[in-house]
């Protein structure tokens, strides 16, 4: 149980104690304040989180913190801080998740190219929304979004093999069938069948805006959006990234302040995809050689 004051815990409707049994496995504390915050953030997008979704969000944090003791997945090791800075922070994206309109007279899909281990097929067509999480790390924001939006397919892109292995394990343990995991670099995913196949591409704490534009926009279909979760330095990063965003067929960036108790200076940068990205982008890592587009 986390170390919040005893009065912070309320009785779960299915429990006679301050904890409840998660159907997925494990005992999870019920913190009324955190759960109400998660509910409030979801309601901003017109979503009512079911008890099972709360269970999965809590169980995900259990898995993340447990695995973090063996590998470096997150610098946030306190449970209460993780509930706010991982789950709640991820849920602030929900109001900005919109499916791109289906293109008129869309061409027939290309024949599937051979895929090497770690790659995935394009997002399944039966989902209402297709999301890619670039540099997913320990699974934030992608896993909380997949839990909150079971109608969405979420591809977690993480090239560090230990981290991508954890992501597969977590998705399996949580019973999330709407998650795919790729241990390719984002540049390689964008040069596969997954290119320009996502309605929304998200990234948190990955890189500066010029790099994020090159890694994310080639994955976004025309009419979709790239969403970057950023801090105060974005005011300096956006002007430096403006040319790259235009080159990659992105539109004017819109900065949305994030209203999340206990945090400050957080924003979501929304970049619309206006056209088709030139096929020479993103540059392979061997070509970019650590130099961002200018």
Secondary structure, 3 states (H helix, E strand, C coil): CCCCCHHHECCCCCCCCCEEECCCCCEEECEHHHHHHHHHHHHCCCCCCCHHHHHHHHHHHHHHHHHHCCCCCCCCCCHHHHHHHHHHHHHCCHHHCCCCCCCCCCCCCCCCCCCCCCCCCCCCCCCCEEEEEECCCCCCCHHHHHHHCCCEEEEEECCCHHHHHHHHHHHHHHCCCCEEEECCCHHHHCCCCCCCCEEEEEEECCCCHHHHHHHHHHHEEEEEEEEEEECCCHHHHHHHHHHHHHHCCEEEEEEEECCCCCCCCCEEEEEEECCCCCCCCCCCHHHHCCCCCC
